[in-house]
Amino acid sequence: MKEITKIKTKDKIISCAVQLYNENGVQSITSRHIAAKLGISHGNLDYHYKTKEDLILAIYKRMRKEMSESYLLRDEYTSSMEHFHRLLIHTEEFQNKYRFFNLDVLEISRSYPTTSKLLKKTLEIRENQMNSFFKEFITEGYMQHHKDDKLKRLQHTIRIVITFWLSKQEVLTNYKFNEKGEMVRHIWDVMLPFLSDEGRNEQQRLTREFSNL
């Protein structure tokens, strides 16, 4: 019974921390803020997460697991592009769920070395997964093959858009294109010149079919 209680308490701490970090940023919130919000003693919280990095790392491991599951759902969709499209939609929702992490990613990377190490490892995995998507696009006839680095640069551009989309919204507040779904639309816009006619038709189908997700 004690072990079950510990797990539940840890989950409550993580959920509360995410809420407060999203609202105020990582640097503005201490473990005492989280304990007070939960109505538990600081010692109780410290028992579960001795340092702030322990808590940040636990949150990031949860994020990593949740996002990784979306990358592994290929068999549920009719095409590689459908999988990719649904993944982009989930990514945009995921970013808002853990808003603080993308907004404070540079500070987190600089301040918490263990989390930074895992983050860099994750980005390497995501790079390989993105490359696998592009290989499937070419195999299924949705994308043209290029001998130079154009597709690598395109993948890099997509990663930049995903990583800094929320920061763009925070800084460029007077610009358009901040509505829900705009990140997905921007990514497709940069991909369209590289798609075949079949790829463009599939992209249009996906946009119509999943526009309200």
VMD Tcl script that draws the C-alpha trace (Angstrom):
set ca {
  {0.00 0.00 0.00}
  {2.84 2.41 0.82}
  {4.37 1.99 -2.63}
  {1.03 2.80 -4.30}
  {0.74 5.95 -2.16}
  {4.23 7.04 -3.19}
  {3.42 6.67 -6.88}
  {0.23 8.70 -6.51}
  {2.05 11.43 -4.61}
  {4.77 11.59 -7.25}
  {2.17 11.92 -9.99}
  {0.45 14.74 -8.10}
  {3.78 16.54 -7.65}
  {4.60 16.24 -11.34}
  {1.15 17.46 -12.42}
  {1.29 20.41 -10.04}
  {4.85 21.29 -11.10}
  {3.88 21.27 -14.78}
  {0.93 23.55 -14.06}
  {3.03 26.06 -12.09}
  {5.95 25.92 -14.53}
  {3.55 26.53 -17.44}
  {2.01 29.52 -15.67}
  {5.17 31.11 -14.27}
  {8.26 29.58 -15.89}
  {10.79 27.17 -14.43}
  {13.01 29.73 -12.71}
  {10.15 31.44 -10.86}
  {8.88 28.30 -9.13}
  {10.56 26.55 -6.21}
  {9.78 23.28 -4.50}
  {8.17 25.27 -1.68}
  {5.71 26.81 -4.16}
  {4.79 23.34 -5.38}
  {4.44 21.92 -1.86}
  {2.25 24.86 -0.82}
  {0.02 24.43 -3.88}
  {-0.41 20.74 -3.08}
  {-0.92 21.34 0.63}
  {1.96 19.07 1.65}
  {5.10 19.76 3.63}
  {8.29 20.76 1.88}
  {9.93 17.73 3.49}
  {7.34 15.43 1.92}
  {8.06 16.82 -1.54}
  {11.81 16.67 -0.90}
  {11.44 13.00 0.02}
  {10.22 12.26 -3.51}
  {12.37 14.75 -5.43}
  {15.46 15.86 -3.57}
  {16.50 18.50 -6.10}
  {14.81 20.61 -8.72}
  {16.64 18.71 -11.42}
  {15.26 15.43 -10.06}
  {11.78 16.84 -10.64}
  {12.58 18.39 -14.03}
  {14.15 15.09 -15.13}
  {11.09 13.11 -14.01}
  {8.83 15.43 -15.98}
  {11.03 15.19 -19.05}
  {11.13 11.38 -18.87}
  {7.33 11.41 -18.84}
  {7.29 13.79 -21.81}
  {9.81 11.63 -23.68}
  {7.77 8.47 -23.14}
  {4.52 10.13 -24.19}
  {6.01 11.56 -27.38}
  {7.87 8.36 -28.23}
  {4.60 6.43 -28.22}
  {3.26 8.71 -30.96}
  {6.26 7.93 -33.16}
  {5.58 4.20 -32.85}
  {1.95 4.19 -34.06}
  {2.75 3.69 -37.76}
  {0.59 0.58 -38.20}
  {-2.56 2.45 -37.15}
  {-2.52 4.77 -40.17}
  {-3.07 4.29 -43.88}
  {0.15 5.95 -45.02}
  {3.42 7.38 -43.74}
  {2.08 10.88 -44.42}
  {-1.02 10.23 -42.33}
  {1.20 9.07 -39.47}
  {3.33 12.19 -39.90}
  {0.32 14.50 -40.04}
  {-1.24 13.01 -36.92}
  {2.14 13.21 -35.21}
  {2.39 16.93 -36.01}
  {-1.09 17.54 -34.58}
  {-0.16 15.67 -31.41}
  {3.14 17.57 -31.21}
  {1.34 20.90 -31.23}
  {-1.02 19.73 -28.47}
  {1.89 18.20 -26.58}
  {3.81 21.48 -26.66}
  {0.94 23.31 -25.02}
  {0.56 20.58 -22.40}
  {4.23 21.04 -21.41}
  {4.47 24.65 -22.51}
  {7.20 25.61 -20.07}
  {9.72 23.13 -21.45}
  {9.84 24.56 -24.95}
  {9.80 28.14 -23.70}
  {12.59 27.50 -21.18}
  {14.50 24.82 -23.10}
  {17.73 26.84 -23.30}
  {17.68 27.65 -19.58}
  {16.84 24.04 -18.72}
  {19.65 22.75 -20.93}
  {22.16 25.11 -19.33}
  {21.06 24.61 -15.73}
  {20.36 20.88 -15.50}
  {23.15 18.74 -17.02}
  {21.49 15.34 -16.57}
  {18.31 16.55 -18.25}
  {20.38 18.25 -20.96}
  {22.21 15.00 -21.70}
  {18.94 13.09 -22.08}
  {17.47 15.90 -24.18}
  {20.38 15.76 -26.62}
  {20.06 11.99 -26.83}
  {16.33 12.36 -27.55}
  {17.00 14.90 -30.30}
  {19.35 12.42 -31.97}
  {16.61 9.79 -31.85}
  {14.06 12.23 -33.26}
  {16.46 13.13 -36.08}
  {16.72 9.47 -37.05}
  {12.95 9.07 -36.82}
  {12.41 12.10 -39.04}
  {14.85 10.68 -41.55}
  {12.90 7.40 -41.52}
  {9.70 9.31 -42.29}
  {11.33 10.95 -45.30}
  {12.59 7.60 -46.58}
  {9.02 6.27 -46.35}
  {7.70 9.35 -48.18}
  {10.10 8.64 -51.04}
  {9.37 4.89 -51.07}
  {5.60 5.51 -51.16}
  {5.96 8.06 -53.95}
  {4.98 11.10 -51.91}
  {8.31 12.92 -52.14}
  {11.07 13.42 -54.70}
  {14.52 12.06 -53.97}
  {17.39 14.59 -53.87}
  {21.07 13.70 -54.08}
  {22.25 16.83 -52.24}
  {21.44 17.97 -48.67}
  {18.10 19.61 -49.50}
  {16.03 17.06 -47.61}
  {18.39 17.16 -44.62}
  {18.02 20.94 -44.54}
  {14.25 20.57 -44.78}
  {14.26 18.18 -41.82}
  {16.39 20.64 -39.90}
  {13.97 23.47 -40.70}
  {11.04 21.38 -39.45}
  {12.88 20.70 -36.18}
  {13.58 24.43 -35.74}
  {9.89 25.29 -36.32}
  {8.78 22.68 -33.77}
  {11.35 23.62 -31.14}
  {10.83 27.38 -31.25}
  {7.16 27.68 -32.24}
  {5.97 28.65 -28.76}
  {8.84 31.10 -28.32}
  {7.78 32.74 -31.58}
  {4.26 33.15 -30.23}
  {5.54 34.71 -27.00}
  {7.89 37.18 -28.70}
  {6.05 38.03 -31.93}
  {2.71 38.74 -30.32}
  {1.54 41.18 -33.01}
  {2.08 38.73 -35.86}
  {-0.62 36.57 -37.38}
  {-0.64 32.78 -37.50}
  {-0.86 32.10 -33.77}
  {-4.09 30.10 -33.95}
  {-4.36 26.41 -33.17}
  {-3.08 24.30 -36.06}
  {-0.77 26.97 -37.47}
  {2.40 25.09 -36.59}
  {1.17 22.11 -38.60}
  {0.24 24.36 -41.54}
  {3.64 26.05 -41.52}
  {5.45 22.74 -41.61}
  {3.38 21.54 -44.57}
  {4.03 24.85 -46.33}
  {7.79 24.31 -46.22}
  {7.36 20.69 -47.31}
  {5.00 21.28 -50.26}
  {7.71 22.15 -52.85}
  {9.32 18.77 -52.19}
  {6.15 16.68 -52.56}
  {5.13 14.83 -55.70}
  {1.64 15.22 -57.17}
  {0.62 12.11 -55.23}
  {2.11 13.60 -52.09}
  {0.22 16.85 -52.56}
  {-3.04 14.97 -53.05}
  {-2.42 12.96 -49.88}
  {-1.55 16.12 -47.94}
  {-4.78 17.79 -49.09}
  {-6.78 14.72 -48.05}
  {-5.19 14.73 -44.60}
  {-5.78 18.45 -44.13}
  {-9.47 18.01 -44.96}
  {-9.97 14.83 -42.93}
  {-8.11 15.84 -39.78}
  {-8.56 19.62 -39.79}
  {-10.62 19.57 -36.58}
  {-8.32 17.38 -34.52}
}
mol new
graphics top color blue
foreach p $ca { graphics top sphere $p radius 0.5 }
foreach p [lrange $ca 0 end-1] q [lrange $ca 1 end] { graphics top cylinder $p $q radius 0.2 }
display resetview
